[in-house]
Amino acid sequence: MSDLIRILAVDDHEMIVLGYKYTLEATTFENFEVVVHTAPSYEAGKTEIESSAKRLPYDIILLDIQMFPESAKEERTGEDLGLLVREISPSSKVVFLSSFSDSYRINNILKNVNPDGYMVKSEVDQKTLQTMVRTVLDKPPYYTAAALQAIRRKMANEEQIDERDKKILYQLSIGTKTKDISDIVAAASTTVENRKRQLKIMLGVEDGNDFALIEQARKRGFI
């Protein structure tokens, strides 16, 4: 392991990344020191990742999931940056630090990017940041408690409903109308309604409304 560990933190909240930077650079790690560079947007992060991959790849790259675009170009996310890192800088460790703690979002990130860690921002403090760095360098992955709970719920429930059901539940949870859900999941509106009825029966809320279905799905870890 190098005596100097280089970390890139990409987040459009300046105070948050400065917090990461000051905390980690002030920490005394055994056998190495840390330097943290920051990027305030998807575009800036992409440029820095591409540039560093050609000369000296970052040891750890910290990514928020949701970032506001600098321009009117197609909106990109931290997940897109994670996929880019996997493609052009495979030696870099990828860790997501996000306010998203729902099972659906976390498990999609794990499936698509296979990161070396996931931290829910409400659980991030000096101790968890320090532990994360040591863990992902030595024996990844590292998850905060809420992230690990979401993963465990998914493992316990994943045989009960399929991916289309999970998409329907997620879209309902964010307020998408049934007619629009049918386009997203490539199914007729009547099919979506039938699946909703089946899901209510499966989750024990057959006499409830969509709100009851969503609440029970959250408790079971489907969204």
Phi, psi and omega per residue, in radians:
M1 nan 2.427 3.123
S2 -1.154 2.675 3.075
D3 -1.241 -0.337 3.138
L4 -2.123 2.075 3.125
I5 -1.724 2.123 -3.099
R6 -1.725 2.217 -3.106
I7 -2.158 2.386 3.027
L8 -1.971 2.209 3.091
A9 -1.961 2.078 -3.113
V10 -1.955 1.988 -3.100
D11 -2.834 2.430 -3.106
D12 -1.513 0.124 3.044
H13 -1.808 1.797 -3.006
E14 -1.018 -0.752 -3.094
M15 -1.125 -0.563 3.141
I16 -1.184 -0.865 -3.104
V17 -1.186 -0.569 3.078
L18 -1.163 -0.594 3.066
G19 -1.100 -0.782 3.070
Y20 -1.016 -0.827 -3.064
K21 -1.059 -0.927 -3.073
Y22 -1.148 -0.674 -3.139
T23 -1.121 -0.866 -3.051
L24 -1.292 -0.651 -3.136
E25 -1.240 -0.398 3.125
A26 -1.536 -0.110 -3.094
T27 -1.459 2.418 3.049
T28 -1.629 1.829 3.086
F29 -1.653 2.575 3.083
E30 -1.319 2.223 3.035
N31 1.410 -0.117 3.121
F32 -2.744 2.825 3.013
E33 -2.009 2.826 -3.088
V34 -2.114 2.399 2.951
V35 -2.176 2.330 -3.079
V36 -2.031 2.137 3.003
H37 -1.750 2.707 -3.094
T38 -2.226 2.693 3.055
A39 -2.429 2.314 -2.978
P40 -1.599 0.069 -3.063
S41 -2.809 2.953 3.067
Y42 -1.018 -0.838 -3.075
E43 -1.070 -0.788 3.140
A44 -1.166 -0.676 3.110
G45 -1.127 -0.743 3.139
K46 -1.074 -0.783 3.139
T47 -1.064 -0.776 -3.109
E48 -1.185 -0.703 3.135
I49 -1.140 -0.778 3.137
E50 -1.130 -0.716 -3.131
S51 -1.172 -0.793 -3.092
S52 -1.211 -0.552 -3.119
A53 -1.078 -0.465 -3.102
K54 -1.442 -0.336 -3.078
R55 -2.142 -1.079 -3.114
L56 -2.512 1.673 -3.078
P57 -1.055 2.558 3.060
Y58 -1.169 2.541 3.087
D59 -1.280 -0.715 3.137
I60 -2.358 2.378 3.063
I61 -2.126 2.088 -3.125
L62 -1.699 2.234 -3.032
L63 -2.260 2.285 2.875
D64 -1.385 2.744 3.130
I65 -1.465 -0.894 -3.039
Q66 -1.724 2.101 3.117
M67 -2.339 2.351 3.131
F68 -1.328 2.349 -3.114
P69 -1.221 2.621 3.108
E70 -1.287 -0.438 -3.086
S71 -2.363 -3.004 -3.121
A72 -1.485 0.199 3.110
K73 -1.153 2.991 3.134
E74 -0.983 2.265 -3.088
E75 -1.174 2.343 3.100
R76 -2.099 2.859 -3.070
T77 -2.231 3.046 3.043
G78 -1.094 -0.497 3.084
E79 -1.088 -0.708 3.087
D80 -1.080 -0.704 3.105
L81 -1.152 -0.661 3.096
G82 -1.063 -0.726 3.093
L83 -1.143 -0.646 3.092
L84 -1.113 -0.762 3.120
V85 -1.048 -0.781 -3.141
R86 -1.049 -0.553 -3.092
E87 -1.411 -0.799 -2.976
I88 -1.911 -0.211 -3.123
S89 -2.424 1.051 -2.995
P90 -1.087 -0.337 3.131
S91 -1.373 -0.277 -3.129
S92 -1.326 2.443 3.038
K93 -1.484 2.366 -3.118
V94 -1.923 2.186 3.112
V95 -2.265 2.236 3.078
F96 -1.640 2.342 3.018
L97 -2.143 1.869 -2.981
S98 -2.443 2.705 3.035
S99 -1.335 -0.251 3.140
F100 -1.256 2.158 3.123
S101 -2.147 0.084 -3.117
D102 -1.310 2.569 -3.061
S103 -1.057 -0.702 -3.100
Y104 -1.048 -0.853 -3.072
R105 -1.189 -0.791 -3.110
I106 -1.093 -0.792 -3.081
N107 -1.255 -0.484 3.015
N108 -1.141 -0.731 3.099
I109 -1.082 -0.778 -3.141
L110 -1.084 -0.696 -3.129
K111 -1.211 -0.748 -3.028
N112 -1.442 -0.657 -3.026
V113 -1.906 -0.479 -3.058
N114 0.928 1.056 -3.073
P115 -1.259 2.948 3.116
D116 -1.557 -0.020 3.089
G117 -3.092 2.766 3.059
Y118 -2.522 2.158 -3.134
M119 -2.129 2.230 3.037
V120 -1.416 2.220 -2.976
K121 -0.991 -0.596 -3.131
S122 -1.141 -0.262 3.139
E123 -1.817 0.017 -3.095
V124 -1.449 2.186 3.030
D125 -2.560 -3.038 -3.087
Q126 -1.006 -0.773 -3.090
K127 -1.155 -0.795 -3.112
T128 -1.179 -0.631 3.081
L129 -1.090 -0.786 -3.139
Q130 -1.128 -0.753 3.129
T131 -1.142 -0.675 3.118
M132 -1.032 -0.839 -3.116
V133 -1.038 -0.852 -3.130
R134 -1.063 -0.721 -3.064
T135 -1.213 -0.845 -3.055
V136 -1.229 -0.441 3.074
L137 -1.347 -0.557 -3.047
D138 -1.725 -0.929 -3.051
K139 -2.653 1.328 -3.136
P140 -1.201 2.840 0.192
P141 -1.665 3.006 3.041
Y142 -2.199 2.234 3.111
Y143 -2.246 2.444 2.960
T144 -1.303 2.974 -3.002
A145 -1.033 -0.775 -3.106
A146 -1.156 -0.661 3.111
A147 -1.150 -0.764 3.139
L148 -1.122 -0.659 3.105
Q149 -1.098 -0.730 3.116
A150 -1.101 -0.677 3.128
I151 -1.164 -0.741 -3.132
R152 -1.161 -0.680 3.089
R153 -1.082 -0.721 3.134
K154 -1.079 -0.787 -3.127
M155 -1.092 -0.643 -3.112
A156 -1.283 -0.460 -3.007
N157 -1.943 -0.101 -2.910
E158 -1.132 -0.338 -3.138
E159 -1.477 -0.158 -2.998
Q160 -1.500 -0.584 3.139
I161 -2.351 2.734 -3.092
D162 -1.662 3.136 -3.065
E163 -1.114 -0.632 3.123
R164 -1.128 -0.732 3.092
D165 -1.022 -0.760 -3.119
K166 -1.109 -0.681 3.106
K167 -1.144 -0.721 3.117
I168 -1.067 -0.807 -3.138
L169 -1.084 -0.752 -3.123
Y170 -1.124 -0.792 -3.134
Q171 -1.111 -0.681 3.059
L172 -1.063 -0.683 -3.072
S173 -1.184 -0.417 3.128
I174 -1.776 0.175 3.007
G175 1.555 0.237 3.129
T176 -1.239 2.373 3.138
K177 -1.308 2.672 -3.063
T178 -0.991 -0.709 -3.107
K179 -1.137 -0.524 3.104
D180 -1.419 -0.557 3.080
I181 -1.085 -0.650 -3.114
S182 -1.044 -0.626 3.087
D183 -1.221 -0.691 -3.089
I184 -1.164 -0.707 -3.093
V185 -1.708 0.108 3.105
A186 0.974 0.922 3.112
A187 -2.532 2.690 3.123
A188 -1.158 2.701 3.126
S189 -1.022 -0.651 3.122
T190 -1.128 -0.605 3.100
T191 -1.158 -0.735 3.117
V192 -1.090 -0.762 3.128
E193 -1.098 -0.705 3.118
N194 -1.112 -0.722 3.132
R195 -1.155 -0.645 3.092
K196 -1.073 -0.746 3.122
R197 -1.113 -0.736 3.122
Q198 -1.127 -0.685 3.133
L199 -1.161 -0.663 3.101
K200 -1.105 -0.692 3.099
I201 -1.151 -0.803 -3.108
M202 -1.063 -0.650 -3.072
L203 -1.673 0.092 3.029
G204 1.365 0.447 3.119
V205 -2.248 0.722 -3.039
E206 -1.059 -0.418 3.124
D207 -1.700 0.083 -3.093
G208 -1.653 3.019 3.096
N209 -1.613 -3.016 -3.122
D210 -1.096 -0.588 3.126
F211 -1.082 -0.750 3.114
A212 -1.111 -0.681 3.101
L213 -1.089 -0.798 -3.124
I214 -1.103 -0.757 -3.129
E215 -1.101 -0.728 -3.140
Q216 -1.216 -0.646 3.108
A217 -1.113 -0.668 3.083
R218 -1.111 -0.765 -3.129
K219 -1.089 -0.585 -3.125
R220 -1.477 -0.152 3.112
G221 1.519 0.296 3.131
F222 -1.425 -0.415 3.098
I223 -2.375 nan nan
